[in-house]
């Protein structure tokens, strides 16, 4: 049996047909991508475009390269070892997996507060209901997906549809804003300014914290595992980054068009301001749809992946996974209703997720050379070097960010 034609399903141990397998790969890619594309993603992209103008293209280019280096390594070792990130970390250094799980669950919860708030804001824009009411309705929809009998398939399909809707609508707004595309291309390679805080925030918001593990854990749960599945895993991991990159570039161009015209972007809600300035009231309604789609898929991805980081620590957790995911969504909704979602928090959480990445990626690279974890598998040297460079760059930028940039957010 050719490994590219079938993979074994974890639950029933039956071969998964090629067509279904591609659906799984695409589903994992979109789960990762839509987990990254949330309210924070929309806010960060708009804020940094306003600050850096066309030079933000360089930040996007650098983040894509770093994202691919991180994600390919992480997903590959998860597939080969057939273990989740926290279990790999515990095998590298006893107790490390518990620390990583704690950091990722806390980061996932912080992100999810912003996600559920963004979903409420999206419905507020579309239908005029209060953001809190919108958040509660969105939470019910998110919970409903996990109550479906085949929740994994429902989650995959929902993420794919929402992803296509977000990209399509944002393309419409980008065209309406008439951005200077030529300047954006030039500045992507020869920027006026290199902003390390922006790079680490984008990388953190794309593959930091729980996000880089979202698709890898989803493939593992679906039975896509082992050395034979590596070509499929690689395609899925790169596809996830490319989907995220397309959305980031399109949103950047939409915001750049507004900045180039000298129009003022409302600091209270930067992405909504861009959509409205580009396309008027229709653009504002489009923003509501994009915000809701981005937020609800991130709610689902954050809850699923955060719980996947603790379910292997206890058989009770594993047996009650769905209920833990539901509890995670409910907790996020309750905290939002009590506290709220300032713009600075969304930027800050993305940066903090970037600080976690050097630790998790370095752990994965060490695991790639431990026989008790990967068996006889030989990790490609170029991939190790690529991943090592990502660790070094992100560690340096993390230290710089902690010392020089994060304090500014509180001044």
C-alpha positions as a Python dict, from the first residue, in 0.01 Angstrom:
ca = {
    (1, 'X'): (0, 0, 0),
    (2, 'X'): (149, 332, -102),
    (3, 'X'): (165, 575, 192),
    (4, 'X'): (59, 869, -22),
    (5, 'X'): (-268, 695, -102),
    (6, 'X'): (-377, 603, 247),
    (7, 'X'): (-315, 687, 609),
    (8, 'X'): (-444, 505, 914),
    (9, 'X'): (-720, 669, 1114),
    (10, 'X'): (-636, 687, 1482),
    (11, 'X'): (-985, 599, 1600),
    (12, 'X'): (-1083, 304, 1380),
    (13, 'X'): (-744, 205, 1232),
    (14, 'X'): (-896, 188, 885),
    (15, 'X'): (-724, 332, 577),
    (16, 'X'): (-841, 680, 486),
    (17, 'X'): (-905, 720, 109),
    (18, 'X'): (-688, 960, -89),
    (19, 'X'): (-970, 1216, -134),
    (20, 'X'): (-1053, 1219, 235),
    (21, 'X'): (-684, 1236, 312),
    (22, 'X'): (-647, 1554, 105),
    (23, 'X'): (-948, 1695, 289),
    (24, 'X'): (-768, 1622, 615),
    (25, 'X'): (-448, 1789, 499),
    (26, 'X'): (-634, 2096, 377),
    (27, 'X'): (-842, 2099, 694),
    (28, 'X'): (-529, 2096, 913),
    (29, 'X'): (-373, 2372, 701),
    (30, 'X'): (-681, 2592, 731),
    (31, 'X'): (-717, 2514, 1103),
    (32, 'X'): (-365, 2648, 1156),
    (33, 'X'): (-421, 2944, 921),
    (34, 'X'): (-757, 3049, 1060),
    (35, 'X'): (-626, 3003, 1416),
    (36, 'X'): (-363, 3263, 1325),
    (37, 'X'): (-606, 3492, 1141),
    (38, 'X'): (-800, 3635, 1431),
    (39, 'X'): (-883, 3982, 1569),
    (40, 'X'): (-521, 4023, 1678),
    (41, 'X'): (-402, 3939, 1326),
    (42, 'X'): (-630, 4203, 1174),
    (43, 'X'): (-531, 4462, 1435),
    (44, 'X'): (-155, 4394, 1421),
    (45, 'X'): (-145, 4408, 1041),
    (46, 'X'): (-332, 4737, 1027),
    (47, 'X'): (-138, 4903, 1311),
    (48, 'X'): (202, 4810, 1167),
    (49, 'X'): (102, 4914, 814),
    (50, 'X'): (5, 5253, 956),
    (51, 'X'): (345, 5280, 1129),
    (52, 'X'): (572, 5140, 856),
    (53, 'X'): (372, 5200, 535),
    (54, 'X'): (515, 5007, 237),
    (55, 'X'): (817, 4890, 442),
    (56, 'X'): (581, 4660, 631),
    (57, 'X'): (609, 4436, 325),
    (58, 'X'): (963, 4346, 439),
    (59, 'X'): (827, 4247, 781),
    (60, 'X'): (573, 4018, 613),
    (61, 'X'): (840, 3862, 390),
    (62, 'X'): (1071, 3792, 686),
    (63, 'X'): (786, 3651, 892),
    (64, 'X'): (684, 3412, 612),
    (65, 'X'): (1040, 3274, 591),
    (66, 'X'): (1063, 3232, 970),
    (67, 'X'): (712, 3083, 985),
    (68, 'X'): (795, 2813, 729),
    (69, 'X'): (1120, 2726, 907),
    (70, 'X'): (938, 2684, 1237),
    (71, 'X'): (630, 2505, 1115),
    (72, 'X'): (795, 2248, 888),
    (73, 'X'): (1020, 2132, 1173),
    (74, 'X'): (745, 2116, 1434),
    (75, 'X'): (486, 1932, 1224),
    (76, 'X'): (748, 1689, 1090),
    (77, 'X'): (870, 1577, 1432),
    (78, 'X'): (513, 1549, 1565),
    (79, 'X'): (430, 1319, 1273),
    (80, 'X'): (745, 1105, 1299),
    (81, 'X'): (734, 1067, 1679),
    (82, 'X'): (355, 1024, 1674),
    (83, 'X'): (346, 1235, 1990),
    (84, 'X'): (208, 1576, 2078),
    (85, 'X'): (426, 1873, 2156),
    (86, 'X'): (401, 1849, 2535),
    (87, 'X'): (491, 1478, 2537),
    (88, 'X'): (791, 1542, 2312),
    (89, 'X'): (907, 1821, 2547),
    (90, 'X'): (876, 1594, 2852),
    (91, 'X'): (1091, 1330, 2678),
    (92, 'X'): (1356, 1590, 2594),
    (93, 'X'): (1367, 1723, 2951),
    (94, 'X'): (1138, 1586, 3227),
    (95, 'X'): (889, 1850, 3333),
    (96, 'X'): (947, 2076, 3033),
    (97, 'X'): (626, 1954, 2868),
    (98, 'X'): (421, 2069, 3166),
    (99, 'X'): (580, 2415, 3150),
    (100, 'X'): (524, 2441, 2773),
    (101, 'X'): (164, 2324, 2815),
    (102, 'X'): (105, 2585, 3088),
    (103, 'X'): (249, 2867, 2876),
    (104, 'X'): (53, 2763, 2570),
    (105, 'X'): (-278, 2716, 2752),
    (106, 'X'): (-243, 3056, 2922),
    (107, 'X'): (-149, 3218, 2589),
    (108, 'X'): (-437, 3038, 2418),
    (109, 'X'): (-680, 3162, 2681),
    (110, 'X'): (-554, 3519, 2647),
    (111, 'X'): (-586, 3498, 2269),
    (112, 'X'): (-932, 3344, 2298),
    (113, 'X'): (-1061, 3633, 2505),
    (114, 'X'): (-971, 3859, 2213),
    (115, 'X'): (-1113, 3605, 1968),
    (116, 'X'): (-1452, 3580, 2135),
    (117, 'X'): (-1462, 3958, 2169),
    (118, 'X'): (-1384, 3994, 1799),
    (119, 'X'): (-1665, 3754, 1714),
    (120, 'X'): (-1902, 3966, 1923),
    (121, 'X'): (-1781, 4282, 1749),
    (122, 'X'): (-1831, 4121, 1407),
    (123, 'X'): (-2195, 4042, 1483),
    (124, 'X'): (-2235, 4391, 1631),
    (125, 'X'): (-2123, 4544, 1300),
    (126, 'X'): (-2341, 4312, 1092),
    (127, 'X'): (-2662, 4319, 1294),
    (128, 'X'): (-2635, 4601, 1548),
    (129, 'X'): (-2656, 4376, 1854),
    (130, 'X'): (-2429, 4444, 2153),
    (131, 'X'): (-2078, 4295, 2137),
    (132, 'X'): (-2142, 4089, 2451),
    (133, 'X'): (-2461, 3942, 2302),
    (134, 'X'): (-2269, 3874, 1981),
    (135, 'X'): (-1993, 3704, 2180),
    (136, 'X'): (-2244, 3476, 2353),
    (137, 'X'): (-2409, 3382, 2022),
    (138, 'X'): (-2065, 3311, 1871),
    (139, 'X'): (-1968, 3099, 2171),
    (140, 'X'): (-2284, 2892, 2123),
    (141, 'X'): (-2197, 2839, 1755),
    (142, 'X'): (-1841, 2737, 1844),
    (143, 'X'): (-1964, 2495, 2109),
    (144, 'X'): (-2218, 2354, 1862),
    (145, 'X'): (-1938, 2250, 1625),
    (146, 'X'): (-1778, 2039, 1899),
    (147, 'X'): (-2112, 1879, 1986),
    (148, 'X'): (-2145, 1738, 1633),
    (149, 'X'): (-2075, 1365, 1617),
    (150, 'X'): (-1785, 1406, 1372),
    (151, 'X'): (-1653, 1727, 1529),
    (152, 'X'): (-1313, 1699, 1357),
    (153, 'X'): (-1462, 1701, 1008),
    (154, 'X'): (-1705, 1979, 1101),
    (155, 'X'): (-1416, 2187, 1235),
    (156, 'X'): (-1207, 2130, 920),
    (157, 'X'): (-1489, 2221, 682),
    (158, 'X'): (-1591, 2528, 880),
    (159, 'X'): (-1230, 2655, 883),
    (160, 'X'): (-1196, 2609, 504),
    (161, 'X'): (-1520, 2792, 420),
    (162, 'X'): (-1446, 3078, 658),
    (163, 'X'): (-1091, 3108, 525),
    (164, 'X'): (-1204, 3145, 165),
    (165, 'X'): (-1473, 3398, 266),
    (166, 'X'): (-1222, 3612, 459),
    (167, 'X'): (-969, 3621, 178),
    (168, 'X'): (-1227, 3689, -93),
    (169, 'X'): (-1390, 3980, 89),
    (170, 'X'): (-1057, 4134, 188),
    (171, 'X'): (-941, 4120, -175),
    (172, 'X'): (-1249, 4329, -264),
    (173, 'X'): (-1154, 4590, -3),
    (174, 'X'): (-788, 4589, -113),
    (175, 'X'): (-891, 4663, -472),
    (176, 'X'): (-1119, 4943, -349),
    (177, 'X'): (-836, 5111, -154),
    (178, 'X'): (-612, 5127, -465),
    (179, 'X'): (-276, 5059, -291),
    (180, 'X'): (63, 5147, -445),
    (181, 'X'): (152, 4787, -527),
    (182, 'X'): (479, 4871, -701),
    (183, 'X'): (610, 5059, -399),
    (184, 'X'): (502, 4775, -171),
    (185, 'X'): (701, 4523, -379),
    (186, 'X'): (1015, 4740, -378),
    (187, 'X'): (999, 4813, -4),
    (188, 'X'): (947, 4443, 70),
    (189, 'X'): (1309, 4391, -35),
    (190, 'X'): (1458, 4736, 35),
    (191, 'X'): (1272, 4873, 338),
    (192, 'X'): (1317, 5222, 479),
    (193, 'X'): (1315, 5075, 829),
    (194, 'X'): (1352, 4726, 982),
    (195, 'X'): (1122, 4685, 1281),
    (196, 'X'): (1216, 4380, 1492),
    (197, 'X'): (916, 4422, 1722),
    (198, 'X'): (686, 4401, 1422),
    (199, 'X'): (861, 4087, 1294),
    (200, 'X'): (846, 3905, 1627),
    (201, 'X'): (482, 4006, 1672),
    (202, 'X'): (387, 3873, 1328),
    (203, 'X'): (578, 3548, 1375),
    (204, 'X'): (429, 3508, 1722),
    (205, 'X'): (81, 3574, 1586),
    (206, 'X'): (128, 3324, 1302),
    (207, 'X'): (325, 3031, 1447),
    (208, 'X'): (383, 3130, 1809),
    (209, 'X'): (230, 2969, 2114),
    (210, 'X'): (-40, 2715, 2036),
    (211, 'X'): (-77, 2807, 1667),
    (212, 'X'): (223, 2618, 1526),
    (213, 'X'): (95, 2299, 1689),
    (214, 'X'): (-270, 2338, 1582),
    (215, 'X'): (-248, 2162, 1247),
    (216, 'X'): (17, 1912, 1360),
    (217, 'X'): (-200, 1794, 1648),
    (218, 'X'): (-505, 1784, 1419),
    (219, 'X'): (-321, 1557, 1171),
    (220, 'X'): (-209, 1335, 1459),
    (221, 'X'): (-567, 1302, 1587),
    (222, 'X'): (-681, 1216, 1233),
    (223, 'X'): (-419, 942, 1196),
    (224, 'X'): (-178, 1120, 958),
    (225, 'X'): (145, 1004, 1120),
    (226, 'X'): (472, 822, 1068),
    (227, 'X'): (762, 863, 826),
    (228, 'X'): (549, 757, 530),
    (229, 'X'): (315, 1051, 586),
    (230, 'X'): (592, 1315, 579),
    (231, 'X'): (529, 1436, 220),
    (232, 'X'): (166, 1499, 313),
    (233, 'X'): (259, 1668, 641),
    (234, 'X'): (503, 1899, 462),
    (235, 'X'): (242, 2000, 202),
    (236, 'X'): (-13, 2070, 473),
    (237, 'X'): (226, 2274, 691),
    (238, 'X'): (346, 2493, 404),
    (239, 'X'): (-11, 2533, 276),
    (240, 'X'): (-116, 2669, 615),
    (241, 'X'): (158, 2933, 609),
    (242, 'X'): (74, 3031, 250),
    (243, 'X'): (-296, 3077, 331),
    (244, 'X'): (-200, 3298, 625),
    (245, 'X'): (48, 3491, 408),
    (246, 'X'): (-211, 3557, 138),
    (247, 'X'): (-453, 3700, 393),
    (248, 'X'): (-177, 3908, 554),
    (249, 'X'): (-61, 4051, 218),
    (250, 'X'): (-414, 4134, 102),
    (251, 'X'): (-497, 4308, 431),
    (252, 'X'): (-162, 4493, 419),
    (253, 'X'): (-242, 4623, 70),
    (254, 'X'): (-591, 4732, 180),
    (255, 'X'): (-445, 4928, 472),
    (256, 'X'): (-157, 5062, 263),
    (257, 'X'): (-401, 5211, 14),
    (258, 'X'): (-565, 5408, 294),
    (259, 'X'): (-231, 5518, 444),
    (260, 'X'): (-101, 5627, 102),
    (261, 'X'): (-407, 5849, 57),
    (262, 'X'): (-327, 6023, 385),
    (263, 'X'): (-656, 5922, 545),
    (264, 'X'): (-671, 5894, 925),
    (265, 'X'): (-719, 5543, 1066),
    (266, 'X'): (-922, 5528, 1387),
    (267, 'X'): (-689, 5396, 1663),
    (268, 'X'): (-986, 5256, 1857),
    (269, 'X'): (-1059, 5002, 1580),
    (270, 'X'): (-790, 5017, 1308),
    (271, 'X'): (-909, 4735, 1077),
    (272, 'X'): (-1273, 4849, 1079),
    (273, 'X'): (-1156, 5199, 990),
    (274, 'X'): (-959, 5067, 690),
    (275, 'X'): (-1256, 4872, 553),
    (276, 'X'): (-1492, 5167, 595),
    (277, 'X'): (-1254, 5422, 443),
    (278, 'X'): (-1190, 5191, 146),
    (279, 'X'): (-1548, 5091, 65),
    (280, 'X'): (-1784, 5305, 272),
    (281, 'X'): (-2076, 5149, 457),
    (282, 'X'): (-2053, 4833, 246),
    (283, 'X'): (-1689, 4801, 347),
    (284, 'X'): (-1786, 4838, 711),
    (285, 'X'): (-2036, 4551, 680),
    (286, 'X'): (-1771, 4346, 499),
    (287, 'X'): (-1541, 4412, 795),
    (288, 'X'): (-1808, 4267, 1024),
    (289, 'X'): (-1820, 3946, 821),
    (290, 'X'): (-1439, 3919, 802),
    (291, 'X'): (-1397, 3994, 1171),
    (292, 'X'): (-1656, 3737, 1272),
    (293, 'X'): (-1515, 3467, 1043),
    (294, 'X'): (-1159, 3538, 1162),
    (295, 'X'): (-1262, 3541, 1526),
    (296, 'X'): (-1490, 3237, 1540),
    (297, 'X'): (-1240, 3014, 1360),
    (298, 'X'): (-968, 3131, 1599),
    (299, 'X'): (-1197, 3055, 1894),
    (300, 'X'): (-1233, 2700, 1765),
    (301, 'X'): (-862, 2657, 1686),
    (302, 'X'): (-740, 2801, 2017),
    (303, 'X'): (-979, 2591, 2224),
    (304, 'X'): (-904, 2267, 2035),
    (305, 'X'): (-526, 2309, 2041),
    (306, 'X'): (-499, 2436, 2398),
    (307, 'X'): (-691, 2136, 2528),
    (308, 'X'): (-480, 1903, 2310),
    (309, 'X'): (-181, 2020, 2516),
    (310, 'X'): (-319, 1887, 2842),
    (311, 'X'): (-534, 1591, 2742),
    (312, 'X'): (-241, 1345, 2742),
    (313, 'X'): (-159, 1422, 3106),
    (314, 'X'): (-468, 1240, 3233),
    (315, 'X'): (-704, 972, 3105),
    (316, 'X'): (-988, 1177, 3256),
    (317, 'X'): (-884, 1474, 3042),
    (318, 'X'): (-863, 1254, 2732),
    (319, 'X'): (-1208, 1102, 2788),
    (320, 'X'): (-1368, 1441, 2843),
    (321, 'X'): (-1186, 1635, 2569),
    (322, 'X'): (-1502, 1780, 2413),
    (323, 'X'): (-1631, 1907, 2746),
    (324, 'X'): (-1294, 2064, 2827),
    (325, 'X'): (-1298, 2245, 2491),
    (326, 'X'): (-1649, 2370, 2564),
    (327, 'X'): (-1538, 2485, 2911),
    (328, 'X'): (-1244, 2668, 2753),
    (329, 'X'): (-1478, 2858, 2520),
    (330, 'X'): (-1718, 2938, 2804),
    (331, 'X'): (-1434, 3067, 3025),
    (332, 'X'): (-1307, 3292, 2744),
    (333, 'X'): (-1657, 3434, 2693),
    (334, 'X'): (-1709, 3499, 3064),
    (335, 'X'): (-1372, 3674, 3104),
    (336, 'X'): (-1443, 3896, 2801),
    (337, 'X'): (-1783, 3991, 2940),
    (338, 'X'): (-1616, 4098, 3265),
    (339, 'X'): (-1291, 4257, 3138),
    (340, 'X'): (-1304, 4356, 2770),
    (341, 'X'): (-1049, 4359, 2484),
    (342, 'X'): (-819, 4660, 2438),
    (343, 'X'): (-620, 4690, 2114),
    (344, 'X'): (-285, 4690, 2299),
    (345, 'X'): (-360, 4351, 2454),
    (346, 'X'): (-401, 4194, 2109),
    (347, 'X'): (-64, 4327, 1997),
    (348, 'X'): (98, 4226, 2328),
    (349, 'X'): (-29, 3868, 2318),
    (350, 'X'): (110, 3823, 1968),
    (351, 'X'): (449, 3944, 2089),
    (352, 'X'): (442, 3715, 2394),
    (353, 'X'): (356, 3417, 2176),
    (354, 'X'): (666, 3503, 1973),
    (355, 'X'): (872, 3478, 2292),
    (356, 'X'): (751, 3119, 2348),
    (357, 'X'): (853, 3007, 1997),
    (358, 'X'): (1233, 2983, 2049),
    (359, 'X'): (1174, 2749, 2346),
    (360, 'X'): (927, 2519, 2172),
    (361, 'X'): (1116, 2508, 1841),
    (362, 'X'): (1452, 2445, 2010),
    (363, 'X'): (1290, 2158, 2201),
    (364, 'X'): (1159, 2008, 1877),
    (365, 'X'): (1503, 2032, 1712),
    (366, 'X'): (1666, 1851, 2005),
    (367, 'X'): (1394, 1585, 1989),
    (368, 'X'): (1468, 1531, 1618),
    (369, 'X'): (1798, 1370, 1718),
    (370, 'X'): (1680, 1154, 2008),
    (371, 'X'): (1625, 793, 1900),
    (372, 'X'): (1382, 724, 2184),
    (373, 'X'): (1155, 990, 2031),
    (374, 'X'): (1197, 956, 1652),
    (375, 'X'): (1338, 602, 1619),
    (376, 'X'): (1555, 551, 1310),
    (377, 'X'): (1431, 866, 1138),
    (378, 'X'): (1707, 1098, 1009),
    (379, 'X'): (1613, 1466, 1019),
    (380, 'X'): (1741, 1659, 713),
    (381, 'X'): (2045, 1872, 800),
    (382, 'X'): (1917, 2170, 598),
    (383, 'X'): (1595, 2166, 798),
    (384, 'X'): (1784, 2159, 1126),
    (385, 'X'): (1998, 2453, 1012),
    (386, 'X'): (1688, 2639, 895),
    (387, 'X'): (1513, 2575, 1226),
    (388, 'X'): (1826, 2666, 1422),
    (389, 'X'): (1846, 3000, 1243),
    (390, 'X'): (1481, 3066, 1328),
    (391, 'X'): (1553, 2987, 1695),
    (392, 'X'): (1858, 3218, 1698),
    (393, 'X'): (1681, 3505, 1522),
    (394, 'X'): (1367, 3476, 1735),
    (395, 'X'): (1571, 3445, 2059),
    (396, 'X'): (1765, 3761, 1973),
    (397, 'X'): (1452, 3953, 1877),
    (398, 'X'): (1274, 3821, 2187),
    (399, 'X'): (1548, 3958, 2412),
    (400, 'X'): (1540, 4289, 2226),
    (401, 'X'): (1161, 4304, 2252),
    (402, 'X'): (1156, 4228, 2625),
    (403, 'X'): (1412, 4498, 2701),
    (404, 'X'): (1331, 4771, 2450),
    (405, 'X'): (978, 4739, 2313),
    (406, 'X'): (730, 4573, 2549),
    (407, 'X'): (768, 4840, 2820),
    (408, 'X'): (660, 5103, 2565),
    (409, 'X'): (315, 4941, 2541),
    (410, 'X'): (250, 5034, 2902),
    (411, 'X'): (380, 5392, 2889),
}
